[in-house]
Amino acid sequence: MDFLTSRFLPTSRVILIEADGARGRRVKAPAAYEPVVPSACSAVIRLISLDALGAPMNARAVHRCELFGPLVGCAPGEPLSALHILRLVSSPAGLFKSAPSRALRLLLLNKADAVPRALAEECARSIITAGACDAVYVGATGRGAPT
């Protein structure tokens, strides 16, 4: 955090706010009233679980299917793809919709150990190439090395 603090944030004071839960689902679409992000935020970090890739679009994998499907163009039961994730990240009504315009938009693609490395790379590359956020981090906080 020292690099992020010294390079991007106006002061050394860092306040982390957990503002938006997915109720244990792998991915979600935000409701109209969320997330509430303070206008003074200088960085917004969002998270998507890569184990959503290939999962059917249903209530077990997606929080708020009724919003997610139309937002990313995914029909109920259709397997979630890197394109759906890209649409969620890049849509004005998607993941970063409440981020202040000057805030860094940082994305963590978690659970890289749960999907083939090529799939994780495809997802990250499509988001980076589209310029959908300022930085994409791929990681695994769980079981082991990516496959």
Steps between C-alpha positions, in 0.01 A plus 500: 500500500798734542545536123130562437486749785807696401437496125125548463333610819518865610588415860640204684161442664329195355145404583370170364125462469331171418203641318343233291444132568392232257339279765758230441444486124787507252389816320223758520336792332453808717152624582403857413572619856844339536782508557518816704850634442615819676586774253839544668611145405821499302489128418219248461588132513249248364522123511375221275552130563643333191325177590191671359640431152318204350241492776137527390338838550276414793441600862773265626772687308355849449352746748210683334464292185211721391741797475811313394351322197375809315806703602751257348284323240487163674191279494396289802699176504753626243865444604673816620786606276787748498283718274228517766759602760639767265150640448441510876824688559465742208129582518406843642243310710750230596769444758645851515177696450525696825874562494597869504629605157849573632531176700723217390297199392676183613371149433600182682422181313513253786504118508742468210585160646150378416518547122753418226773764478410575136142585599615735778743667260231538230267668747768738632632578152156589363439743787844660466474528121158665527632752752209412730697583816839636604652171614407132512651267756465124473544306820405204709446523872417133526620153423802514275662587171294571188453208263 
